[in-house]
Amino acid sequence: MILLSLLIVIFLERSNTASGIWHYQYYYQRYNDFIQSRLNLSSTSRVNQNTLLWVFIPVVVVGAIQMWLGATLFALLFAIFVLYTCMGCTEQRAGYKRYLEAANRGDLQACDMHALALGNGCEQTKANETLGQTLIWINFKYYLAIIFWFVVLGPCGAILYVVSRTLNHFLAQQDDLSQAYDVNLRLMKILDFVPVRIAGFAYLFVGNFSQAFPLWMKHLLDLAIEPRDYLTQVAVAAEEVEAPENDMLTEPCTLVKLAKRAVLFCVALVALLSLAGLIH
């Protein structure tokens, strides 16, 4: 069921632009409006409990529906629906397309503006990070991490990651909710730890293995390194880019191709695990 759901959703996501009831933001916004009046994330005495409740209530609801449906066709359709609403980055893809259009017409100022917008839309902009590295991180947050948690926990895993990721982006912009942001950030680091390393392995496998492998191994069990730094460093090592000055296309396009190959590698890995009977 997992492999079939994954293949169907990847096909649908690539051929259609999710919006409305087919996009997680439709449901998250309504959930956000409902829960804000009931859970106070600015309460210092219950910030840990309230933040975790905010994230896990949708997970429990989705899990209850999945159990109620059982091993039926409706359960498969429900899993496909949940994964389809969770996977993909419509806004970021549109922003990258605008960047490419600006680069092709030689508008460097517009390129900088679109690149900054892409960075700001991915949690927080990282200093000295190239656009290609930002796109690597976006690909991970909106595709590879979702695939990992869907394989591990089914629809509950996809919902868990998406709700935590979306809440993290919201809290990062609220100065008065810094404590809740710290709590959710710790949760995000836990959720990212294993999938980041699997994604890093995918990058070195489809890229320059001999050059990226030492870096991947060096920080494999390092709890201190930021997941974003770890993944982008491995990706850059796996795909060296030499671009002339003022070339705004080579670096991001090369790393986007690497990211796409990594997604295909992960899907192939899921297929092998399914054939081996390790996942169902």
LOZALUM-650960 format. One record per residue (C-alpha): x negated, z negated, y negated; residue in three letters. Coordinates in Angstrom, 3 decimals, always signed. Layout:
N
rec east=X&up=Z&north=Y&aa=ALA
...
END
This chain:
280
rec east=+0.000&up=+0.000&north=+0.000&aa=MET
rec east=-2.830&up=-0.854&north=-2.396&aa=ILE
rec east=-4.622&up=+2.474&north=-1.961&aa=LEU
rec east=-1.407&up=+4.495&north=-2.181&aa=LEU
rec east=-0.328&up=+2.634&north=-5.318&aa=SER
rec east=-3.737&up=+3.136&north=-6.874&aa=LEU
rec east=-3.857&up=+6.872&north=-6.182&aa=LEU
rec east=-0.342&up=+7.445&north=-7.511&aa=ILE
rec east=-0.969&up=+5.434&north=-10.671&aa=VAL
rec east=-4.290&up=+7.149&north=-11.457&aa=ILE
rec east=-2.576&up=+10.544&north=-11.094&aa=PHE
rec east=+0.339&up=+9.478&north=-13.318&aa=LEU
rec east=-1.939&up=+7.857&north=-15.913&aa=GLU
rec east=-4.088&up=+10.971&north=-16.226&aa=ARG
rec east=-1.131&up=+13.336&north=-16.523&aa=SER
rec east=+1.145&up=+11.269&north=-18.784&aa=ASN
rec east=+0.869&up=+9.040&north=-21.834&aa=THR
rec east=+2.478&up=+5.690&north=-21.092&aa=ALA
rec east=+4.779&up=+4.362&north=-23.793&aa=SER
rec east=+7.939&up=+2.308&north=-24.197&aa=GLY
rec east=+9.067&up=+0.602&north=-21.004&aa=ILE
rec east=+6.165&up=+2.245&north=-19.151&aa=TRP
rec east=+3.535&up=+0.348&north=-21.154&aa=HIS
rec east=+2.686&up=-3.345&north=-20.811&aa=TYR
rec east=+2.836&up=-3.899&north=-24.594&aa=GLN
rec east=+6.607&up=-3.371&north=-24.488&aa=TYR
rec east=+7.002&up=-6.369&north=-22.187&aa=TYR
rec east=+4.164&up=-8.453&north=-23.599&aa=TYR
rec east=+5.574&up=-8.322&north=-27.129&aa=GLN
rec east=+8.930&up=-9.618&north=-25.914&aa=ARG
rec east=+7.254&up=-12.276&north=-23.820&aa=TYR
rec east=+5.092&up=-13.227&north=-26.804&aa=ASN
rec east=+8.169&up=-13.613&north=-29.044&aa=ASP
rec east=+9.870&up=-15.751&north=-26.383&aa=PHE
rec east=+6.954&up=-18.017&north=-25.531&aa=ILE
rec east=+5.605&up=-18.644&north=-29.050&aa=GLN
rec east=+8.532&up=-20.924&north=-29.900&aa=SER
rec east=+8.062&up=-22.903&north=-26.689&aa=ARG
rec east=+4.293&up=-23.282&north=-26.301&aa=LEU
rec east=+2.230&up=-24.474&north=-29.261&aa=ASN
rec east=-1.313&up=-23.127&north=-28.937&aa=LEU
rec east=-2.422&up=-24.978&north=-32.067&aa=SER
rec east=-1.719&up=-28.368&north=-30.465&aa=SER
rec east=-5.096&up=-29.985&north=-29.877&aa=THR
rec east=-3.705&up=-32.438&north=-27.320&aa=SER
rec east=-2.254&up=-29.798&north=-24.982&aa=ARG
rec east=-4.234&up=-26.694&north=-25.848&aa=VAL
rec east=-5.693&up=-26.305&north=-22.351&aa=ASN
rec east=-2.364&up=-26.641&north=-20.554&aa=GLN
rec east=-0.428&up=-24.494&north=-23.017&aa=ASN
rec east=-2.986&up=-21.678&north=-23.006&aa=THR
rec east=-3.085&up=-21.540&north=-19.210&aa=LEU
rec east=+0.713&up=-21.731&north=-19.007&aa=LEU
rec east=+0.918&up=-18.822&north=-21.473&aa=TRP
rec east=-1.191&up=-16.711&north=-19.122&aa=VAL
rec east=+0.160&up=-17.819&north=-15.747&aa=PHE
rec east=+3.934&up=-17.818&north=-16.339&aa=ILE
rec east=+4.150&up=-13.985&north=-16.077&aa=PRO
rec east=+1.900&up=-14.116&north=-12.998&aa=VAL
rec east=+4.281&up=-16.551&north=-11.267&aa=VAL
rec east=+7.309&up=-14.427&north=-12.190&aa=VAL
rec east=+5.712&up=-11.230&north=-10.839&aa=VAL
rec east=+4.587&up=-13.080&north=-7.703&aa=GLY
rec east=+8.111&up=-14.380&north=-7.097&aa=ALA
rec east=+9.557&up=-10.872&north=-7.414&aa=ILE
rec east=+6.909&up=-9.506&north=-5.042&aa=GLN
rec east=+7.701&up=-12.185&north=-2.446&aa=MET
rec east=+11.429&up=-11.569&north=-2.803&aa=TRP
rec east=+10.963&up=-7.829&north=-2.216&aa=LEU
rec east=+8.796&up=-8.422&north=+0.851&aa=GLY
rec east=+7.143&up=-5.550&north=+2.715&aa=ALA
rec east=+9.660&up=-2.909&north=+1.686&aa=THR
rec east=+9.695&up=+0.401&north=-0.135&aa=LEU
rec east=+10.952&up=-1.443&north=-3.205&aa=PHE
rec east=+7.842&up=-3.641&north=-3.099&aa=ALA
rec east=+5.672&up=-0.503&north=-3.133&aa=LEU
rec east=+7.625&up=+0.948&north=-6.064&aa=LEU
rec east=+7.372&up=-2.365&north=-7.899&aa=PHE
rec east=+3.597&up=-2.482&north=-7.342&aa=ALA
rec east=+3.242&up=+1.083&north=-8.645&aa=ILE
rec east=+5.354&up=+0.247&north=-11.693&aa=PHE
rec east=+3.352&up=-2.888&north=-12.531&aa=VAL
rec east=-0.011&up=-1.175&north=-12.083&aa=LEU
rec east=+1.084&up=+1.858&north=-14.121&aa=TYR
rec east=+2.210&up=-0.307&north=-17.042&aa=THR
rec east=-1.047&up=-2.294&north=-16.903&aa=CYS
rec east=-3.618&up=+0.471&north=-16.488&aa=MET
rec east=-4.843&up=+2.766&north=-19.241&aa=GLY
rec east=-5.718&up=+2.637&north=-22.925&aa=CYS
rec east=-3.502&up=+5.053&north=-24.844&aa=THR
rec east=-4.618&up=+3.954&north=-28.312&aa=GLU
rec east=-8.317&up=+4.007&north=-27.433&aa=GLN
rec east=-8.070&up=+7.452&north=-25.851&aa=ARG
rec east=-6.363&up=+8.758&north=-28.983&aa=ALA
rec east=-9.061&up=+7.138&north=-31.152&aa=GLY
rec east=-11.831&up=+8.691&north=-29.053&aa=TYR
rec east=-10.153&up=+12.089&north=-29.343&aa=LYS
rec east=-10.105&up=+11.729&north=-33.139&aa=ARG
rec east=-13.781&up=+10.782&north=-33.025&aa=TYR
rec east=-14.627&up=+13.923&north=-31.035&aa=LEU
rec east=-12.678&up=+16.094&north=-33.465&aa=GLU
rec east=-14.560&up=+14.571&north=-36.411&aa=ALA
rec east=-17.913&up=+15.007&north=-34.621&aa=ALA
rec east=-17.190&up=+18.663&north=-33.833&aa=ASN
rec east=-16.532&up=+19.417&north=-37.485&aa=ARG
rec east=-19.615&up=+17.463&north=-38.577&aa=GLY
rec east=-17.767&up=+14.715&north=-40.472&aa=ASP
rec east=-20.188&up=+11.798&north=-40.007&aa=LEU
rec east=-18.210&up=+9.438&north=-42.232&aa=GLN
rec east=-15.049&up=+9.961&north=-40.189&aa=ALA
rec east=-17.081&up=+9.461&north=-36.996&aa=CYS
rec east=-18.281&up=+6.079&north=-38.229&aa=ASP
rec east=-14.730&up=+5.096&north=-39.163&aa=MET
rec east=-13.285&up=+6.045&north=-35.769&aa=HIS
rec east=-16.172&up=+4.405&north=-33.894&aa=ALA
rec east=-15.621&up=+1.174&north=-35.846&aa=LEU
rec east=-11.899&up=+1.300&north=-35.063&aa=ALA
rec east=-12.653&up=+1.671&north=-31.357&aa=LEU
rec east=-14.989&up=-1.321&north=-31.499&aa=GLY
rec east=-12.472&up=-3.463&north=-33.369&aa=ASN
rec east=-9.791&up=-2.551&north=-30.846&aa=GLY
rec east=-11.898&up=-3.882&north=-27.975&aa=CYS
rec east=-11.784&up=-7.657&north=-28.572&aa=GLU
rec east=-14.631&up=-7.974&north=-31.095&aa=GLN
rec east=-17.186&up=-5.512&north=-32.407&aa=THR
rec east=-20.674&up=-6.155&north=-31.037&aa=LYS
rec east=-23.631&up=-5.807&north=-33.376&aa=ALA
rec east=-26.101&up=-3.035&north=-32.528&aa=ASN
rec east=-23.765&up=-1.632&north=-29.858&aa=GLU
rec east=-23.518&up=+2.142&north=-29.662&aa=THR
rec east=-20.201&up=+3.929&north=-29.313&aa=LEU
rec east=-21.089&up=+4.909&north=-25.761&aa=GLY
rec east=-21.624&up=+1.249&north=-24.851&aa=GLN
rec east=-18.300&up=+0.332&north=-26.458&aa=THR
rec east=-16.585&up=+3.018&north=-24.385&aa=LEU
rec east=-18.230&up=+1.656&north=-21.233&aa=ILE
rec east=-16.717&up=-1.747&north=-21.987&aa=TRP
rec east=-13.297&up=-0.245&north=-22.796&aa=ILE
rec east=-13.348&up=+1.645&north=-19.490&aa=ASN
rec east=-14.103&up=-1.584&north=-17.675&aa=PHE
rec east=-11.414&up=-3.655&north=-19.421&aa=LYS
rec east=-8.657&up=-1.078&north=-19.035&aa=TYR
rec east=-9.515&up=+0.480&north=-15.673&aa=TYR
rec east=-12.174&up=-1.078&north=-13.441&aa=LEU
rec east=-11.186&up=-4.711&north=-13.992&aa=ALA
rec east=-7.507&up=-3.877&north=-13.464&aa=ILE
rec east=-8.356&up=-2.046&north=-10.223&aa=ILE
rec east=-10.388&up=-5.017&north=-8.970&aa=PHE
rec east=-7.715&up=-7.631&north=-9.599&aa=TRP
rec east=-4.968&up=-5.377&north=-8.248&aa=PHE
rec east=-6.936&up=-4.943&north=-5.018&aa=VAL
rec east=-7.568&up=-8.707&north=-4.763&aa=VAL
rec east=-4.170&up=-10.115&north=-5.809&aa=LEU
rec east=-1.834&up=-7.126&north=-5.980&aa=GLY
rec east=+0.556&up=-6.847&north=-8.961&aa=PRO
rec east=-0.087&up=-10.534&north=-9.785&aa=CYS
rec east=-3.781&up=-9.768&north=-10.296&aa=GLY
rec east=-3.085&up=-6.874&north=-12.653&aa=ALA
rec east=-0.677&up=-9.002&north=-14.701&aa=ILE
rec east=-3.094&up=-11.952&north=-14.787&aa=LEU
rec east=-5.891&up=-9.842&north=-16.212&aa=TYR
rec east=-3.792&up=-7.898&north=-18.702&aa=VAL
rec east=-2.033&up=-10.960&north=-20.130&aa=VAL
rec east=-5.320&up=-12.866&north=-20.480&aa=SER
rec east=-7.046&up=-9.855&north=-22.065&aa=ARG
rec east=-4.216&up=-9.253&north=-24.538&aa=THR
rec east=-3.981&up=-12.924&north=-25.454&aa=LEU
rec east=-7.741&up=-13.024&north=-25.967&aa=ASN
rec east=-7.550&up=-10.134&north=-28.442&aa=HIS
rec east=-4.702&up=-11.857&north=-30.320&aa=PHE
rec east=-6.419&up=-15.258&north=-30.488&aa=LEU
rec east=-9.699&up=-13.720&north=-31.702&aa=ALA
rec east=-7.880&up=-12.712&north=-34.896&aa=GLN
rec east=-6.321&up=-16.152&north=-35.535&aa=GLN
rec east=-8.561&up=-18.638&north=-37.328&aa=ASP
rec east=-6.172&up=-21.550&north=-36.685&aa=ASP
rec east=-6.138&up=-21.013&north=-32.914&aa=LEU
rec east=-9.871&up=-21.252&north=-32.233&aa=SER
rec east=-9.440&up=-23.925&north=-29.536&aa=GLN
rec east=-6.966&up=-21.813&north=-27.586&aa=ALA
rec east=-9.319&up=-18.854&north=-27.982&aa=TYR
rec east=-12.178&up=-20.865&north=-26.459&aa=ASP
rec east=-9.990&up=-21.823&north=-23.487&aa=VAL
rec east=-8.851&up=-18.269&north=-22.858&aa=ASN
rec east=-12.371&up=-16.922&north=-23.387&aa=LEU
rec east=-13.638&up=-19.172&north=-20.595&aa=ARG
rec east=-10.855&up=-17.842&north=-18.378&aa=LEU
rec east=-11.804&up=-14.260&north=-19.260&aa=MET
rec east=-15.441&up=-14.906&north=-18.340&aa=LYS
rec east=-14.307&up=-16.178&north=-14.946&aa=ILE
rec east=-12.051&up=-13.154&north=-14.442&aa=LEU
rec east=-14.834&up=-10.773&north=-15.508&aa=ASP
rec east=-17.723&up=-12.270&north=-13.553&aa=PHE
rec east=-17.281&up=-10.550&north=-10.179&aa=VAL
rec east=-15.691&up=-7.248&north=-11.327&aa=PRO
rec east=-18.434&up=-6.751&north=-13.942&aa=VAL
rec east=-21.061&up=-6.919&north=-11.229&aa=ARG
rec east=-19.115&up=-4.566&north=-8.976&aa=ILE
rec east=-18.698&up=-2.172&north=-11.905&aa=ALA
rec east=-22.423&up=-2.449&north=-12.598&aa=GLY
rec east=-23.148&up=-1.517&north=-8.994&aa=PHE
rec east=-20.843&up=+1.486&north=-9.339&aa=ALA
rec east=-22.778&up=+2.619&north=-12.428&aa=TYR
rec east=-26.149&up=+2.381&north=-10.761&aa=LEU
rec east=-24.807&up=+4.064&north=-7.604&aa=PHE
rec east=-23.471&up=+7.097&north=-9.511&aa=VAL
rec east=-26.349&up=+7.066&north=-12.005&aa=GLY
rec east=-30.079&up=+6.339&north=-11.904&aa=ASN
rec east=-30.174&up=+3.792&north=-9.069&aa=PHE
rec east=-33.898&up=+3.037&north=-9.113&aa=SER
rec east=-33.948&up=+2.355&north=-12.843&aa=GLN
rec east=-30.746&up=+0.318&north=-13.091&aa=ALA
rec east=-31.023&up=-1.697&north=-9.869&aa=PHE
rec east=-33.722&up=-4.160&north=-11.079&aa=PRO
rec east=-31.649&up=-4.954&north=-14.176&aa=LEU
rec east=-28.489&up=-5.342&north=-12.090&aa=TRP
rec east=-30.278&up=-7.740&north=-9.742&aa=MET
rec east=-32.007&up=-9.682&north=-12.513&aa=LYS
rec east=-28.756&up=-11.052&north=-13.952&aa=HIS
rec east=-26.600&up=-10.825&north=-10.826&aa=LEU
rec east=-26.054&up=-14.601&north=-10.641&aa=LEU
rec east=-26.786&up=-15.350&north=-14.287&aa=ASP
rec east=-23.850&up=-17.336&north=-15.674&aa=LEU
rec east=-25.276&up=-17.370&north=-19.190&aa=ALA
rec east=-25.297&up=-13.646&north=-19.899&aa=ILE
rec east=-22.173&up=-12.215&north=-21.506&aa=GLU
rec east=-20.269&up=-9.858&north=-19.174&aa=PRO
rec east=-20.179&up=-7.196&north=-21.889&aa=ARG
rec east=-23.936&up=-7.339&north=-22.434&aa=ASP
rec east=-24.637&up=-7.284&north=-18.708&aa=TYR
rec east=-22.450&up=-4.252&north=-18.026&aa=LEU
rec east=-23.570&up=-2.165&north=-20.985&aa=THR
rec east=-27.237&up=-2.841&north=-20.251&aa=GLN
rec east=-26.823&up=-1.716&north=-16.636&aa=VAL
rec east=-24.869&up=+1.369&north=-17.707&aa=ALA
rec east=-27.506&up=+2.401&north=-20.259&aa=VAL
rec east=-30.245&up=+1.944&north=-17.657&aa=ALA
rec east=-28.250&up=+4.008&north=-15.158&aa=ALA
rec east=-27.777&up=+6.902&north=-17.569&aa=GLU
rec east=-30.587&up=+7.449&north=-20.044&aa=GLU
rec east=-29.519&up=+9.474&north=-23.061&aa=VAL
rec east=-31.873&up=+11.386&north=-25.315&aa=GLU
rec east=-30.014&up=+12.720&north=-28.333&aa=ALA
rec east=-31.434&up=+14.208&north=-31.539&aa=PRO
rec east=-30.846&up=+12.447&north=-34.839&aa=GLU
rec east=-27.300&up=+12.768&north=-36.226&aa=ASN
rec east=-26.037&up=+13.958&north=-32.837&aa=ASP
rec east=-22.717&up=+12.121&north=-32.584&aa=MET
rec east=-21.577&up=+13.625&north=-29.281&aa=LEU
rec east=-24.271&up=+13.406&north=-26.615&aa=THR
rec east=-24.491&up=+9.625&north=-26.177&aa=GLU
rec east=-20.763&up=+8.745&north=-26.001&aa=PRO
rec east=-19.856&up=+11.824&north=-23.945&aa=CYS
rec east=-22.626&up=+11.141&north=-21.424&aa=THR
rec east=-21.602&up=+7.511&north=-20.920&aa=LEU
rec east=-17.908&up=+8.437&north=-20.687&aa=VAL
rec east=-18.778&up=+10.830&north=-17.854&aa=LYS
rec east=-20.694&up=+8.000&north=-16.178&aa=LEU
rec east=-17.660&up=+5.734&north=-16.544&aa=ALA
rec east=-15.364&up=+8.339&north=-14.985&aa=LYS
rec east=-17.705&up=+8.730&north=-12.019&aa=ARG
rec east=-17.736&up=+4.952&north=-11.602&aa=ALA
rec east=-13.926&up=+4.851&north=-11.441&aa=VAL
rec east=-13.949&up=+7.532&north=-8.730&aa=LEU
rec east=-16.600&up=+5.563&north=-6.839&aa=PHE
rec east=-14.446&up=+2.421&north=-6.939&aa=CYS
rec east=-11.392&up=+4.334&north=-5.715&aa=VAL
rec east=-13.483&up=+5.762&north=-2.861&aa=ALA
rec east=-14.671&up=+2.222&north=-2.042&aa=LEU
rec east=-11.070&up=+1.009&north=-1.905&aa=VAL
rec east=-10.269&up=+3.907&north=+0.432&aa=ALA
rec east=-13.136&up=+2.945&north=+2.763&aa=LEU
rec east=-12.018&up=-0.687&north=+2.800&aa=LEU
rec east=-8.475&up=+0.467&north=+3.605&aa=SER
rec east=-9.683&up=+2.642&north=+6.477&aa=LEU
rec east=-11.710&up=-0.307&north=+7.784&aa=ALA
rec east=-8.575&up=-2.451&north=+7.716&aa=GLY
rec east=-10.034&up=-4.958&north=+5.252&aa=LEU
rec east=-7.291&up=-4.359&north=+2.667&aa=ILE
rec east=-3.722&up=-3.170&north=+3.125&aa=HIS
END
